[in-house]
Amino acid sequence: MRIGIIGAGAMGTLFGFHLAALGDVTMLDDNENVADSVARDGLRVNDEPPRRVRVARQARDLYDSQMLFLFVKAVDTLRALRAFAGELDPSAPVVSLQNGIGNEDAIKTALGGAVPVILGITTESAHTVAPGHVRSSEEGNTIIGAMTASQTTARTVTELLTRSGLRASIVYDIRPHLWGKLVANASVNALSALLDCEAGEIPRDANAARLAEALAEETAGVAAALKINLPFVNPWQYVTEVVALGADAKSSMAYDLESGHPSEIDHINGAVVAFGRRTGTPTPYNDAMVRLIKAREALLARSRLRLQPQ
């Protein structure tokens, strides 16, 4: 099978490595250094031998994909897919395992409403050692749900992931799981970025843990107002279980602040705030996270501007 992957970061590398054991994988990343490293050295997970993949230099190199995985940040979804409009096989599913809420809308805006979309969540964690090389506990689980794709297509994706060595399962309704993952992301990602700490430090610090728990409970409250039945009873217990899988890594939002890349705050805590307004559910903790991250982004941007040579 011809498998296209957009985004060769930590998660793209992890999934690309596994999928390369079964299919013809082609990776596309707009960072030339990353693309060159992957083309030269392949993909590696932990101390396993590298696996070779093709490296796309432009979007057209992925037009013949039979399955397209998205591993770009939610804020980049629309930009990453615009070049694929009208070019993909109409039967080729687009699989998003991205963080946040709203990725399906961005995919349809870029590719049209008829595109077969599969959404999922993963608790796999991966930390970049070097371009195309990650460390991972490989103890997470991926849950897949069909949105505008058929159940048969969703099963094909699930079986492919399972055969590649990843834990994967399929559910009829993915929304509870998307919101479950959102509870964890809203609770931890912005805090890890603002505190500049590994995710595992948050439950161990009394002040950080109390704030993270409040964020989790608030997000779960919005899900309840939307009549979404979360796949757990205790939000904070679920968050601590997810954090334990990637305790030795900072959140991706922390790396966004460090690199100057726009963060996913509007798709995570910002999504909670937006749905809170829609349902009349107060979200003061999530609103505070949005404002703090945006203020931090602005301060860092001004600092980088001052450091630029005149």
Residue pairs with C-beta under 8 A, 6 or more apart in sequence:
1 22
1 23
1 24
1 66
1 67
1 160
2 23
2 24
2 26
2 64
2 65
2 66
2 67
3 19
3 23
3 24
3 25
3 26
3 65
3 66
3 67
3 68
3 69
4 25
4 26
4 28
4 56
4 62
4 65
4 67
4 68
4 69
5 12
5 15
5 16
5 19
5 25
5 26
5 27
5 28
5 68
5 69
5 71
6 12
6 28
6 29
6 62
6 68
6 69
6 70
6 71
6 72
6 80
6 81
7 28
7 29
7 70
7 71
7 72
7 80
8 16
8 27
8 28
8 29
8 31
8 34
8 35
8 38
8 71
8 131
8 132
9 29
9 34
9 71
9 128
10 126
10 127
10 128
10 134
10 252
11 71
11 97
11 122
11 124
11 126
12 27
12 29
12 69
12 71
13 38
13 43
13 44
13 45
13 126
13 128
13 132
13 133
13 134
14 45
14 124
14 126
14 134
14 136
14 138
15 69
15 71
15 97
15 124
15 161
15 166
16 25
16 27
16 43
16 53
17 43
17 44
17 45
17 48
17 51
17 134
18 45
18 161
18 164
18 165
18 166
19 25
19 69
19 160
19 161
19 164
20 43
20 51
20 52
20 53
21 51
21 164
21 165
22 160
22 163
22 164
23 160
24 54
25 53
25 54
26 53
26 54
26 55
26 56
26 61
26 62
26 65
27 35
27 38
27 43
27 53
27 54
27 55
27 56
28 35
28 55
28 56
28 58
28 59
28 61
28 62
29 35
29 38
31 131
33 131
34 131
34 132
35 55
35 57
36 55
37 130
37 131
37 132
38 53
38 55
38 131
38 132
39 55
41 50
41 132
41 133
42 50
42 51
42 52
42 53
42 132
43 50
43 51
43 53
43 132
43 133
44 50
44 51
44 132
44 133
44 134
45 126
45 133
45 134
45 135
45 136
45 138
46 134
46 135
46 136
46 138
50 132
54 61
56 62
58 83
59 83
59 84
59 87
60 83
60 87
62 68
62 84
63 84
63 87
63 88
64 89
65 88
65 89
65 92
66 89
66 92
67 92
67 93
67 95
67 157
67 160
68 84
68 88
68 92
68 93
68 94
68 95
69 95
69 97
70 77
70 80
70 81
70 94
70 95
70 96
70 97
70 98
70 103
70 107
71 97
71 98
72 80
72 98
73 98
73 99
73 252
73 256
73 261
73 262
73 263
73 264
74 98
74 99
74 100
74 102
74 103
74 106
74 264
74 267
75 262
75 263
75 264
75 266
75 267
77 96
77 98
77 103
77 106
77 107
77 110
78 106
78 109
78 110
81 94
81 106
81 107
81 110
81 111
82 110
84 110
84 111
85 110
85 111
85 112
86 112
88 94
88 111
88 115
90 114
90 115
90 116
91 116
92 116
93 116
93 117
93 118
93 149
93 153
93 154
93 157
94 107
94 111
94 115
94 116
94 117
94 118
95 118
95 119
95 120
95 144
95 157
96 103
96 104
96 107
96 117
96 118
96 119
96 120
97 119
97 120
97 121
97 122
97 142
99 181
99 185
99 189
99 252
99 264
99 267
99 268
100 182
100 185
100 264
100 267
100 268
100 271
101 178
101 179
101 182
101 267
101 268
101 271
101 275
102 267
102 271
103 119
103 267
104 117
104 119
104 147
107 115
107 117
108 115
108 117
108 148
113 148
114 148
115 148
116 148
116 149
116 150
116 153
117 147
117 148
117 149
118 144
118 145
118 146
118 147
118 149
118 153
118 154
118 157
119 144
119 145
119 147
119 174
119 178
120 142
120 143
120 144
120 145
120 174
120 177
121 142
121 143
121 174
121 177
121 178
121 180
121 181
122 140
122 141
122 142
122 143
123 140
123 141
123 142
123 181
123 242
123 245
124 136
124 138
124 140
124 141
124 142
124 166
124 245
125 136
125 137
125 140
125 245
125 246
125 249
126 134
126 135
126 136
127 134
127 135
127 136
127 246
127 248
127 249
128 134
129 135
137 245
137 246
138 165
138 166
139 245
140 167
140 245
141 167
141 168
141 169
142 161
142 166
142 167
142 168
142 169
143 168
143 169
143 170
143 171
143 174
143 177
144 154
144 157
144 158
144 161
144 168
144 169
144 170
144 171
144 174
145 154
145 170
145 171
145 172
145 173
145 174
145 175
145 177
146 153
146 154
146 174
147 174
151 170
154 170
155 170
158 168
158 169
158 170
161 168
162 168
171 177
175 228
176 223
176 228
176 229
176 230
176 231
177 231
179 219
179 223
179 226
179 228
179 230
180 230
180 231
180 232
180 238
181 242
182 219
182 223
182 268
182 271
182 272
183 216
183 219
183 220
183 223
183 230
183 235
183 238
183 239
184 216
184 238
184 239
184 242
184 243
185 268
186 215
186 216
186 218
186 219
186 268
186 269
186 272
186 286
186 289
187 212
187 213
187 215
187 216
187 219
187 235
187 236
187 239
188 199
188 202
188 212
188 239
188 242
188 243
188 251
189 251
189 252
189 253
189 254
189 264
189 268
190 251
190 253
190 265
190 268
190 269
190 289
190 290
190 292
190 293
191 202
191 208
191 211
191 212
191 215
191 289
192 198
192 199
192 202
192 250
192 251
192 253
192 254
193 250
193 251
193 253
193 254
193 256
193 257
193 263
193 293
193 296
194 289
194 292
194 293
194 296
195 201
195 202
195 208
196 250
196 254
197 208
197 250
198 247
198 248
198 249
198 250
199 243
199 246
199 247
199 249
199 250
199 251
200 243
200 244
200 246
200 247
200 248
201 208
202 208
202 209
202 212
202 243
203 209
203 212
203 239
203 240
203 243
211 285
212 236
212 239
213 235
213 236
213 239
214 285
215 269
215 285
215 286
215 289
216 235
216 236
216 238
216 239
217 235
217 236
218 272
218 276
218 282
218 283
218 284
218 285
218 286
219 235
219 272
219 286
220 230
220 235
221 281
222 272
222 275
222 276
222 279
222 281
222 283
223 230
224 230
225 275
225 276
225 279
225 280
225 281
226 275
226 279
230 238
232 238
252 264
253 263
253 264
253 265
253 268
253 293
255 261
256 262
256 263
256 264
257 263
257 293
257 296
257 297
257 300
260 300
260 301
260 304
262 297
263 293
263 297
265 289
265 290
265 293
265 294
266 290
269 286
269 287
269 289
269 290
269 293
270 286
270 290
272 283
272 286
273 283
273 286
273 287
273 290
275 281
276 282
276 283
276 286
277 283
